[in-house]
Amino acid sequence: MLKNNLKYIFVLLVLTVIGCAKRGSISGGLKDTLAPVMRVSIPKNFSVNFKGSEINLTFDEYVKLKSVNKQLIISPPMKTTPLISPLTASRIINIKIKDTLQENTTYSFNFGQSIEDNNEGNAYKQFKYVFSTGAFIDSLQVGGTIKDALNKKEDSFVSVMLYEVNDTFTDSLIYKSVPRYITNTLDSLKTFKIENIKAGKYLLVAMKDENSNNKFNPKEDKIGYRKQYVTIPNDSLFELKLFKEVLPFKAVKPVQASGNKLFLGYEGKPKNMNTVLKNGNEILPTIITKFPMKDSVQVWFKPIKADSLNLAVTNGTYKANFNFKIKAQKKDTLSFSGKSSLGLSKKDKFTITASRPLVKFDNSKIKVIDKDSVSVAFTSDYDVYNQELKFDFQKEPLQTYKFQLMPGALTDYLEQQNDTLNYKVTTKNASDYGNLRVNLTHVKRFPLLVELTNAKGDVMASEYSEKETSVEFTFLDPAKFTLRVIYDANANREWDSGNFLEKIEAEEVIYFPKEIDVRANWDVDQGFDLTQ
């Protein structure tokens, strides 16, 4: 009996030990949330009289470099990028300087968030290594904020630069030379601070530097600048607004797109562009229309047998002549499509788009009838540049309208006419829409544009005011809108960008701080204080 009891006790002890072992199994412990720490640097951080070409940074744990080419900001910029290694995990980061250092200059290596611990990816944020080739470290600084001149959302990775204003300074330096000092907002900051600056006078510039070459390329880069030079030391905070310059007009050699059409690309604005197409000395009639979604126009001409043609393009003082070969190609076909056919509001127009430019319209062959077969009076207007025929008529809620265009109602420039076209449009009830009244206060000047945009920044509705401080938007589809006001300085009814060399600033834009929720069958009365 005693022997059996001992057996039971022994088994119980074994099970208890096993159970305890399971419950007490080793785990990974608490997650490491601490960033690595630099323990030693050779030479020391903030050294003076720096004469070497190599730097070693030793950390308290294994670290790795992440996106160092994008995150590392060296000020002043170096012509030759330093070699930074290793790219694998290590306790030591080695920097080999390949450039000739300037005398009596303070250099700053800001690693941003590129140094992380190897296990958890904890970043050593904004770590800086600073040294001077002179006897002291420059310690002055300048700071401020970055905004987009038009859009509510700012760009990330914006470079902010200081160019020293001395005897050799010209504004053209930003196109061909690197700045004296530089910093970057990186991917999470909308403010900037340039440190370790020496006293002096500077040009302050912000740039969305698409090529990462620290030079301004107007074709690709956005720019913001301060008109007045900045004298350091200075405790002021500066606001820089980024804009994309409109390039001077320039035409690109045309490309034959079909037997009756050319594509003509351009830079800048084509508003005052004129073209003359010639076959030898003979001037050929043309029609110019917009090529949708591209910086190009379509040059339409009647098919012709010729080996080559000449296209002369002028725009203000710009002049260019292009000679090009002509090949036998098929003509474009004539077709039509209707737009805005569902849920047409009281203020909308029904639009028909033609694949080729139209030249003749016979309204006697066009009928508009409602669902009770009652004829509805209408007017029409043709936008040749966009190839759109727009119909306006008195619309009633919850109604259906039918458009019938009989053969010969529309004629294009090649004398081809439409076959029978039928379209149906409907209208919603007035209660399906919302209305918004915007009451402006502290308006500085007129005229101005009041615009509603969606989350993508697309303009959904716009009103122009030359003196009124109350602006109404009616028949809005329910949505959340962003509201902004543009001071239209040149009264051309659109926002205009700036120009650095001409010292023209982009037209001022003010955003309402919150989204405006417009709901169906609601009237919203919104005040907007334009004080800045």
DAKAVEN-V403887 format. One record per pair of residues at least 6 apart in sequence whose ideal C-beta (glycine too) atoms are under 8 Angstrom apart, sorted by the first residue. I is the first residue (numbers start at 1). J is the second residue. Records with the same first field share a line. If there is no record, write none. Layout:
# DAKAVEN-V403887
I->J ; J
This chain:
# DAKAVEN-V403887
31->120
32->117 ; 119 ; 120 ; 122
33->120 ; 122
34->117 ; 122
35->117 ; 122 ; 123 ; 124 ; 125
36->59 ; 60 ; 61 ; 63 ; 115 ; 116 ; 117 ; 122 ; 124
37->59 ; 60 ; 124
38->45 ; 57 ; 58 ; 59 ; 60 ; 124 ; 127
39->58 ; 59 ; 60
40->57 ; 58
41->55 ; 56 ; 57 ; 58 ; 129
42->55 ; 56 ; 58
43->50 ; 52 ; 55 ; 131
45->129 ; 130 ; 131
46->130 ; 131 ; 137
47->131 ; 132
48->131 ; 132 ; 134 ; 135 ; 136 ; 137
49->132 ; 133 ; 134 ; 135
50->101 ; 107 ; 131 ; 132 ; 133
51->133
52->97
53->96 ; 97 ; 98
54->94 ; 95 ; 96 ; 97
55->94 ; 95 ; 97 ; 129 ; 131
56->92 ; 93 ; 94 ; 95
57->92 ; 93 ; 94 ; 95 ; 129
58->91 ; 92
59->91 ; 92 ; 93 ; 115 ; 124
60->91
61->91 ; 117 ; 118
62->89 ; 90 ; 91 ; 117 ; 118 ; 119
63->89 ; 90 ; 91 ; 93 ; 115 ; 116 ; 117 ; 118 ; 124
64->87 ; 88 ; 89 ; 90 ; 115 ; 116 ; 117 ; 118
65->84 ; 87 ; 93 ; 114 ; 115 ; 116
66->113 ; 114 ; 115 ; 116 ; 121 ; 123
67->114
68->84 ; 111 ; 114
70->114 ; 157 ; 212
71->111 ; 112 ; 113 ; 114 ; 186
72->84 ; 109 ; 110 ; 111 ; 112 ; 114
73->108 ; 109 ; 110 ; 112 ; 182 ; 183 ; 184
74->82 ; 107 ; 108 ; 109 ; 110 ; 182
75->107 ; 108 ; 110 ; 181 ; 182 ; 183 ; 194 ; 196
76->102 ; 105 ; 107 ; 178 ; 179 ; 180 ; 181 ; 182
77->178 ; 179 ; 182 ; 214
78->97 ; 98 ; 99
79->99 ; 178
80->98 ; 99
81->98
82->95 ; 96 ; 97 ; 98 ; 99
83->95 ; 96 ; 98
84->93 ; 94 ; 95 ; 96
85->93 ; 94 ; 96
86->93 ; 94
89->118
93->115
95->109 ; 129
101->107 ; 133
102->133
103->133 ; 134
104->132 ; 133 ; 134 ; 135
105->132 ; 133 ; 134
106->130 ; 131 ; 132 ; 134 ; 137 ; 138 ; 196 ; 198
107->130 ; 131 ; 132 ; 133 ; 196
108->128 ; 129 ; 130 ; 195 ; 196
109->128 ; 129 ; 130
110->126 ; 127 ; 128 ; 183 ; 184
111->124 ; 126 ; 127 ; 128 ; 129
112->125 ; 126 ; 184 ; 186
113->123 ; 124 ; 125 ; 126 ; 186
114->123
115->123 ; 124 ; 127
116->122 ; 123 ; 124
128->195
130->137 ; 196
131->137
132->138
137->196
138->196 ; 197 ; 198
139->195 ; 196
140->196 ; 197 ; 198 ; 199 ; 232 ; 233
141->193 ; 194 ; 195 ; 196 ; 197
142->162 ; 193 ; 194 ; 197 ; 202 ; 204 ; 230 ; 232 ; 234 ; 238
143->191 ; 192 ; 193 ; 194 ; 237 ; 238
144->160 ; 191 ; 192 ; 236 ; 237 ; 238 ; 239 ; 240
145->190 ; 191 ; 192 ; 237 ; 238 ; 239 ; 240
146->154 ; 155 ; 158 ; 160 ; 185 ; 190 ; 191 ; 192 ; 206 ; 224 ; 240 ; 242
147->154 ; 190 ; 224 ; 239 ; 240 ; 241 ; 242
148->154 ; 155 ; 222 ; 241 ; 242 ; 243
149->224 ; 241 ; 242 ; 243 ; 497 ; 498 ; 506 ; 509
150->243 ; 495 ; 497 ; 506 ; 509
151->457
152->457 ; 482 ; 484 ; 511
153->457
154->190 ; 242
155->208 ; 222 ; 242
156->185 ; 186 ; 187 ; 188
157->184 ; 185 ; 186 ; 187 ; 208
158->184 ; 185 ; 192 ; 206 ; 207 ; 208 ; 242
159->182 ; 183 ; 184 ; 206 ; 207 ; 208 ; 209 ; 214
160->182 ; 183 ; 184 ; 185 ; 192 ; 194 ; 204 ; 205 ; 206 ; 207 ; 240
161->174 ; 179 ; 181 ; 182 ; 204 ; 205 ; 206 ; 207 ; 214
162->179 ; 180 ; 181 ; 182 ; 194 ; 197 ; 202 ; 203 ; 204 ; 205 ; 230
163->169 ; 173 ; 174 ; 177 ; 179 ; 180 ; 202 ; 203 ; 205
164->180 ; 200 ; 201 ; 202
165->200 ; 201 ; 202 ; 203 ; 229
166->200
169->203
171->203 ; 500 ; 501
172->501
174->203 ; 205 ; 207 ; 215 ; 216 ; 223 ; 500
175->215 ; 216 ; 217
176->215
177->215
178->214 ; 215
179->205 ; 214
180->202
181->194 ; 196 ; 197 ; 202
182->194 ; 214
183->192 ; 193 ; 194 ; 195
184->192
185->191 ; 192
192->206
197->232
198->232
199->232 ; 233
200->231 ; 232
201->229 ; 230 ; 231 ; 232
202->229 ; 230 ; 231 ; 232
203->225 ; 226 ; 229 ; 230
204->225 ; 226 ; 229 ; 230 ; 238 ; 240
205->216 ; 223 ; 224 ; 225 ; 226 ; 240
206->223 ; 224 ; 225 ; 240 ; 242
207->216 ; 221 ; 222 ; 223 ; 224 ; 242
208->221 ; 222 ; 223 ; 242
209->215 ; 221
210->217 ; 220 ; 221
211->217 ; 220 ; 221
216->223 ; 500
218->245 ; 247
219->247 ; 267
221->244
222->242 ; 243 ; 244
223->242 ; 243 ; 245 ; 500
224->240 ; 241 ; 242 ; 243
225->240 ; 500
226->238 ; 240
227->503 ; 505
230->238
241->505 ; 506
243->497 ; 498 ; 506
244->497
245->497 ; 498 ; 499 ; 500
246->268 ; 269 ; 496 ; 497 ; 499
247->267 ; 268
248->267 ; 268 ; 318
249->266 ; 267 ; 268 ; 269 ; 270 ; 273 ; 315 ; 316 ; 318
250->266 ; 267 ; 268 ; 318 ; 320
251->264 ; 265 ; 266 ; 273 ; 313 ; 315 ; 318 ; 320 ; 322
252->264 ; 265 ; 266 ; 267
253->322 ; 324
254->262 ; 263 ; 264 ; 299 ; 311 ; 322 ; 324
255->262 ; 263 ; 265
256->262 ; 263 ; 324 ; 325 ; 326 ; 327 ; 329
257->263 ; 298
258->329 ; 330 ; 331 ; 332
259->303 ; 328 ; 329 ; 330 ; 331 ; 332
260->300 ; 301 ; 302 ; 303 ; 331 ; 332 ; 356 ; 414
261->298 ; 299 ; 300 ; 301 ; 332
262->298 ; 299 ; 301 ; 311
263->291 ; 296 ; 297 ; 298 ; 299
264->275 ; 296 ; 297 ; 298 ; 299 ; 311 ; 313
265->294 ; 295 ; 296
266->273 ; 295 ; 296 ; 297
267->295
268->315
270->297 ; 315
272->315 ; 316
273->288 ; 297 ; 313 ; 314 ; 315
274->313 ; 314 ; 315
275->286 ; 288 ; 299 ; 311 ; 312 ; 313 ; 314
276->283 ; 286 ; 311 ; 312
277->283 ; 284 ; 286 ; 299 ; 301 ; 309 ; 310 ; 311
278->284 ; 309 ; 310 ; 311 ; 312
279->304 ; 306 ; 309 ; 310
284->301 ; 302 ; 304 ; 309
285->301 ; 302
286->299 ; 300 ; 301
287->299 ; 300 ; 357 ; 384 ; 413
288->297 ; 298 ; 299 ; 300 ; 385
289->297 ; 298 ; 300 ; 357 ; 384 ; 385 ; 386 ; 387
290->297 ; 298 ; 385 ; 386 ; 387
291->297 ; 298
299->311
300->356 ; 357 ; 413
302->413 ; 414
303->331
304->326
306->326
307->325 ; 326
308->323 ; 324 ; 325 ; 326
309->323 ; 324 ; 326
310->321 ; 322 ; 323
311->321 ; 322 ; 324
312->319 ; 320 ; 321 ; 322
313->319 ; 320 ; 321 ; 322
314->320
331->414
332->355 ; 356
333->355
334->354 ; 355 ; 356 ; 412 ; 414 ; 416 ; 418
335->354 ; 355
336->352 ; 353 ; 354 ; 355 ; 410 ; 418 ; 421
337->352 ; 353
338->350 ; 351 ; 352 ; 353 ; 403 ; 423 ; 425
339->350 ; 351 ; 352 ; 353 ; 388
340->348 ; 349 ; 350 ; 351 ; 425
341->350 ; 423 ; 424 ; 425 ; 426
342->425 ; 426
343->426 ; 427 ; 428 ; 432 ; 477
344->350 ; 395 ; 401 ; 425 ; 426 ; 427
345->395 ; 427 ; 428 ; 433 ; 475
346->395 ; 427 ; 430 ; 474 ; 475
347->474 ; 475
348->395 ; 475
349->390 ; 391 ; 392
350->390 ; 391 ; 393 ; 401 ; 403 ; 423 ; 425
351->388 ; 389 ; 390 ; 391
352->388 ; 389 ; 391 ; 405 ; 421 ; 423
353->386 ; 387 ; 388 ; 389
354->387 ; 389 ; 410 ; 412
355->387
356->387 ; 412 ; 413 ; 414 ; 416
357->384 ; 387 ; 412 ; 413
358->382 ; 384 ; 387 ; 389 ; 410 ; 411 ; 412 ; 413
359->411 ; 412 ; 413
360->410 ; 411
361->380 ; 382 ; 389 ; 409 ; 410 ; 411
362->408 ; 409 ; 410 ; 411
363->378 ; 380 ; 409
365->405 ; 406 ; 407 ; 408 ; 409
366->378 ; 380 ; 403 ; 404 ; 405 ; 406 ; 409
367->375 ; 402 ; 403 ; 404 ; 406
368->375 ; 376 ; 377 ; 378 ; 391 ; 393 ; 401 ; 402 ; 403
369->375 ; 376 ; 401 ; 402 ; 404
370->376 ; 396 ; 399 ; 400 ; 401 ; 402
371->399 ; 400 ; 401
376->393 ; 394 ; 401
377->393 ; 394
378->391 ; 392 ; 393
379->391 ; 392 ; 393
380->389 ; 390 ; 391 ; 392
381->389 ; 390 ; 392
382->388 ; 389 ; 390
383->389 ; 390
389->410
391->403
393->401
395->401 ; 427
396->427
397->427 ; 428 ; 429 ; 430
398->427 ; 428 ; 429
399->426 ; 427
400->424 ; 425 ; 426 ; 427
401->424 ; 425 ; 426 ; 427
402->422 ; 423 ; 424
403->421 ; 422 ; 423 ; 424 ; 425
404->420 ; 421 ; 422
405->418 ; 420 ; 421 ; 422
406->420
407->417 ; 418 ; 419 ; 420
408->417 ; 418
409->417 ; 418 ; 421
410->417 ; 418
411->417 ; 418
430->475
431->520 ; 521
432->478 ; 520 ; 521
433->474 ; 475 ; 476 ; 477 ; 478 ; 520 ; 521
434->476 ; 477 ; 478 ; 518 ; 519 ; 520 ; 521 ; 522 ; 523 ; 524
435->472 ; 473 ; 474 ; 475 ; 476 ; 518 ; 522 ; 523 ; 524
436->452 ; 472 ; 473 ; 476 ; 481 ; 516 ; 518 ; 523 ; 524 ; 526
437->470 ; 471 ; 472 ; 473 ; 523 ; 524 ; 525 ; 526
438->450 ; 470 ; 471 ; 472 ; 473 ; 483 ; 526 ; 527 ; 528
439->469 ; 470 ; 525 ; 526 ; 527 ; 528
440->450 ; 465 ; 469 ; 470 ; 471 ; 485 ; 528 ; 530
441->469 ; 527 ; 528 ; 529 ; 530 ; 531
442->529 ; 530 ; 531
443->469 ; 530
444->487 ; 530
445->487
446->465 ; 466 ; 467
447->464 ; 465 ; 466 ; 488 ; 491 ; 493
448->464 ; 465 ; 485 ; 486 ; 487 ; 488
449->462 ; 463 ; 464 ; 465 ; 485 ; 486 ; 488 ; 493 ; 494 ; 495
450->462 ; 463 ; 464 ; 465 ; 471 ; 483 ; 484 ; 485
451->459 ; 461 ; 462 ; 463 ; 483 ; 484 ; 485 ; 486
452->459 ; 460 ; 461 ; 462 ; 473 ; 476 ; 481 ; 482 ; 483 ; 516
453->459 ; 460 ; 481 ; 482 ; 484
454->460 ; 479 ; 481 ; 482
455->480 ; 482
457->482
460->476 ; 479 ; 481
461->473 ; 476 ; 481
463->471 ; 472 ; 473
464->488 ; 493
465->471
476->518
478->518 ; 519 ; 520
479->518
480->515 ; 516 ; 517 ; 518
481->515 ; 516 ; 518
482->511 ; 512 ; 515 ; 516
483->511 ; 512 ; 516 ; 526 ; 528
484->509 ; 510 ; 511 ; 512
485->509 ; 510 ; 528 ; 530
486->495 ; 507 ; 508 ; 509
487->507 ; 508 ; 509 ; 510
488->494 ; 495 ; 507
489->496 ; 507 ; 508
490->496 ; 507
495->506 ; 507 ; 509
496->506 ; 507
497->506 ; 507
498->504 ; 505 ; 506
510->530 ; 532
512->526 ; 528
516->524 ; 526
517->524
518->524
